[in-house]
Amino acid sequence: MSFSVLGAFRDSWSFIASRWLDLLKVLWFPMAAMSLGDALLTPRYVMFLRRILEEGPEGDATVVMGAMGSLIPVVLALMALALVTSAMAFGGVARLALNDTRPSLPINLTFGVDELRLIGTNLVTALILAAAMFGWGVVRGAVGMAAGGAAVAMAMDVAAYLTAAFLLVRLSLATPAVIDERAIGVGPSWRATRGRFLALFGYWSMIGLVLLMAVFGLEAILPLPEGVTLNAPSADPIQQQLDMLKVTEALSDLSNPINLARQVVFFVATMAAAAIVATASCMAWRQIASAAKR
C-alpha cells in the first residue's frame, strides 16, 4: 500500500500557507483557554506535589494523604481542560482541512458531537498507551530479574522505543478519522495505517524534526529568568522531581517580565505546532482515504 511522504508533507505546508488565517481563528481561543488554565492550576499542582515529595516515603502519612487529596482534583482539572481544548482545536482544524468548514467568527466556540467523539477517542488512545507502558514495565522487570546487565537493559529500552513508535504511528490518524467517519475509536486509524508504517514513520519523523529544530531555536534565543539554572540531574529520583518543580515554579511566575515574554512566545509556538501536527494528520488521512475510494 503506497503513501507519498513528500506529497503529504508538501500538501501540509501548502495548506498552512494558504489557510493560516482560518487556522488562527480555529486555534487561538482553545489554545488560550488551555494556557490560562495551566497558568492558574500549575502553581497549586506544584505546591501539593512538592508537599508529598518533601515528606518522602517515611514522612507523615496524614500530611501526604491530605496533599494527595488536594492534588487529585487539580490533576483531574488539568486533564479535563486538555481534553476539551484539544478536541476543540484539533476538531476545528480537521473540519477545515477535510470538509472546508471555515469558522464564521474570529473565535472558535464550537463544541458538539465531533468534539465529544474526539474526547472519547483520545481517552481510548490514552488507555491503550497506558496499558502498553504498564505491560512493557512488567515485561522489563521480569526480563531484568532473569537476565540482568547493561546490554539487556539497553536492548529493552530500544524495544520499548520501537513499540512506542509503532503504536503512535498506527494511532496517529485517529483525529481526522473521527471527523471524517463520525465514529469513536482508533479502528479507522489502525486500518488506514496498515501496511504503511514505515512511510508514515518517515513522514512523522520529518514533521517531528521541524518541530524539534523550532524548539531548540527558541530555547537558544530565549533567556532564562535570573536564578533559574538547568543543572545535571540528581542521583536521587525524589530530589530530581523537586528540582524540576523548582524550575517549573520559577518559570510560572508571570510577574517576571522574562517569564511573561517566554509565555507569549511559547503560546504562539504551541499554536503553530498544533496547526502543523493537526494539518499533517489530516493531509495523511486525506491521501489514504482518497486512494481507498479509487
C-alpha positions in Angstrom: 0.0 0.0 0.0 1.6 3.2 -1.1 1.8 6.5 0.7 3.5 9.6 -0.7 5.6 11.0 2.1 6.7 14.0 0.2 3.3 14.6 -1.3 1.6 14.7 2.2 4.5 16.8 3.5 4.1 19.3 0.7 0.3 19.4 1.0 0.6 20.1 4.7 2.8 23.2 4.2 0.7 24.3 1.3 -2.5 24.2 3.3 -0.9 26.0 6.2 0.4 28.7 4.0 -2.9 29.3 2.2 -5.2 28.9 5.2 -3.2 30.4 8.0 -5.8 32.9 8.9 -8.6 30.3 9.2 -6.2 28.2 11.3 -5.6 31.1 13.6 -9.3 31.7 14.0 -9.8 28.0 14.8 -6.9 27.6 17.3 -6.4 30.8 19.2 -9.3 30.5 21.7 -8.9 26.9 22.7 -5.1 27.3 23.0 -5.5 30.5 25.0 -8.0 28.7 27.3 -5.5 25.9 27.8 -2.7 28.3 28.6 -4.8 30.3 31.0 -6.0 27.2 32.8 -2.4 25.9 33.0 -1.2 29.2 34.4 -3.9 29.1 37.1 -3.6 25.5 38.1 0.1 24.8 37.8 1.1 26.7 41.0 -1.4 24.6 43.0 -0.1 21.4 41.3 3.5 22.3 42.2 2.6 23.2 45.8 0.8 19.9 46.6 3.2 17.7 44.7 6.2 19.3 46.5 4.5 18.7 49.9 4.2 15.0 49.0 7.8 14.7 47.8 9.2 16.6 50.7 7.6 14.2 53.2 9.1 11.3 51.3 8.3 7.6 51.9 9.0 7.9 55.6 7.0 11.1 56.1 3.8 11.9 57.9 1.1 9.8 56.3 -1.6 12.3 57.3 0.2 15.2 55.5 0.8 13.0 52.4 -2.8 11.9 52.2 -4.1 15.4 52.7 -1.8 16.7 50.0 -2.8 13.8 47.7 -6.5 14.6 48.3 -5.8 18.2 47.2 -3.6 17.2 44.3 -6.1 14.8 42.6 -8.8 17.4 41.8 -6.1 19.7 40.3 -4.7 16.8 38.1 -8.3 15.9 37.0 -9.0 19.6 36.2 -5.8 19.8 34.1 -6.7 16.6 32.3 -10.3 17.8 31.6 -9.0 21.1 30.4 -6.6 19.4 28.0 -9.2 17.0 26.7 -11.8 19.7 26.0 -9.5 22.4 24.5 -7.5 19.9 22.3 -10.8 18.5 21.0 -12.0 22.0 20.1 -8.7 22.8 18.4 -8.0 19.6 16.5 -11.6 19.1 15.6 -11.8 22.6 14.1 -8.6 22.1 12.1 -9.9 18.7 10.9 -13.2 20.1 9.7 -11.4 22.9 8.0 -8.9 20.6 6.2 -11.3 17.7 5.3 -14.6 19.5 4.8 -13.5 23.0 4.1 -15.7 24.2 7.1 -14.4 27.7 7.7 -15.1 29.5 11.0 -17.8 32.0 10.6 -16.5 34.1 13.6 -13.0 35.1 14.5 -13.2 32.8 17.5 -13.8 29.0 17.8 -16.5 28.3 20.3 -17.7 25.1 18.6 -18.2 22.2 21.0 -20.5 19.5 19.7 -20.8 15.8 18.8 -17.5 15.8 16.9 -15.7 17.1 20.0 -17.3 14.5 22.2 -16.2 11.8 19.8 -12.7 13.2 19.9 -12.6 13.2 23.7 -13.8 9.6 23.7 -11.2 8.6 21.1 -8.4 10.4 23.0 -9.4 8.6 26.2 -9.3 5.2 24.3 -5.9 6.2 22.9 -4.5 7.1 26.3 -5.8 3.8 27.8 -4.0 1.8 25.0 -0.8 3.7 25.5 -1.0 3.4 29.3 -1.7 -0.3 29.1 1.2 -0.8 26.7 3.5 1.1 29.1 2.4 -0.9 32.1 2.7 -4.2 30.2 6.2 -3.3 29.0 7.2 -2.3 32.5 6.1 -5.8 33.8 8.0 -7.5 30.9 11.1 -5.4 31.5 11.1 -6.2 35.2 10.7 -9.9 34.6 13.5 -10.0 32.0 15.7 -7.8 34.2 15.4 -10.3 37.0 16.0 -13.3 34.8 18.9 -11.8 32.8 20.4 -8.6 34.2 23.2 -6.5 32.7 23.7 -3.2 30.8 23.3 -4.9 27.4 19.9 -6.4 28.3 18.7 -3.1 29.7 19.8 -1.2 26.6 18.1 -3.8 24.4 14.9 -3.5 26.4 15.0 0.3 26.1 15.4 0.1 22.3 12.5 -2.4 22.1 10.3 0.0 24.3 11.0 2.9 22.0 10.2 0.8 18.9 7.0 -0.3 20.5 6.0 3.2 21.4 6.8 4.4 17.8 4.7 1.6 16.3 1.7 2.4 18.4 2.0 6.2 18.0 2.2 5.9 14.2 -0.7 3.4 14.0 -2.9 5.7 16.1 -1.7 9.0 14.6 -4.6 9.4 12.2 -7.3 8.9 14.8 -8.4 12.6 14.9 -9.1 13.1 11.2 -10.7 9.6 11.1 -13.1 10.6 13.8 -14.2 13.7 11.9 -14.3 12.1 8.5 -16.1 8.8 9.5 -18.1 10.2 12.5 -17.1 7.3 14.8 -15.4 6.9 18.1 -12.4 4.8 18.4 -9.0 4.0 16.9 -10.1 1.3 14.4 -10.2 3.5 11.3 -6.7 4.9 12.0 -5.4 1.4 12.7 -6.8 0.1 9.4 -5.6 3.1 7.4 -2.0 2.8 8.6 -1.8 -1.0 8.0 1.0 -1.7 5.5 2.1 2.0 5.6 4.0 2.0 8.9 7.5 2.8 7.5 6.2 5.5 5.2 4.2 7.1 7.9 7.1 6.8 10.4 9.3 8.7 7.9 6.6 11.3 7.4 6.1 11.9 11.1 9.9 11.9 11.6 10.1 14.8 9.1 7.3 16.7 10.9 9.0 16.0 14.3 12.4 17.2 13.1 10.9 20.5 12.0 9.2 20.9 15.4 12.4 19.8 17.3 14.5 22.4 15.4 12.0 25.1 16.3 12.1 24.2 20.0 15.9 24.2 20.1 15.9 27.5 18.3 13.5 29.1 20.7 15.3 27.8 23.8 18.6 29.1 22.4 17.4 32.6 21.9 15.0 33.0 24.9 16.8 33.8 28.2 16.0 32.0 31.4 14.9 34.2 34.4 17.5 35.2 36.9 18.2 32.4 39.4 16.9 29.6 37.2 19.6 27.1 36.2 19.4 23.7 34.5 21.8 21.6 36.4 22.7 18.0 36.0 20.0 15.8 37.4 20.5 14.4 40.9 21.1 10.7 41.5 18.1 10.8 44.0 14.8 10.4 42.0 12.9 12.4 44.6 15.4 15.2 44.5 15.2 15.2 40.7 11.5 15.8 40.9 11.9 18.5 43.5 14.5 20.2 41.3 12.1 20.1 38.3 9.3 21.5 40.4 11.6 24.4 41.4 12.3 25.2 37.8 8.6 24.9 36.9 7.6 27.2 39.7 10.2 29.8 38.7 9.1 29.7 35.0 5.4 30.0 36.0 6.0 33.3 37.8 4.3 35.8 35.4 5.3 38.8 37.5 8.8 38.3 36.0 8.8 40.1 32.5 11.2 37.5 31.1 8.7 34.7 32.0 5.9 36.7 30.5 7.8 37.2 27.3 8.6 33.4 27.2 4.9 32.6 27.8 3.8 34.8 24.9 6.4 33.3 22.6 5.7 29.8 23.6 1.9 30.3 23.3 2.4 31.4 19.6 4.8 28.5 19.1 2.4 26.0 20.6 -0.4 27.2 18.5 1.8 26.9 15.4 2.8 23.4 16.5 -0.8 22.4 16.9 -1.6 23.7 13.4 1.3 21.7 11.9 0.5 18.4 13.7 -3.2 18.6 13.1 -2.8 19.6 9.4 -0.2 16.9 8.9 -2.5 14.2 10.3 -5.4 15.4 8.1 -3.3 15.5 4.9 -2.0 12.0 5.5 -5.6 10.8 6.2 -7.0 12.5 3.1 -4.4 11.0 0.9 -5.0 7.4 2.2 -8.8 7.8 2.2 -8.8 9.2 -1.4 -6.7 6.2 -2.6 -9.1 3.8 -0.9 -12.0 5.3 -2.7 -10.5 4.9 -6.2 
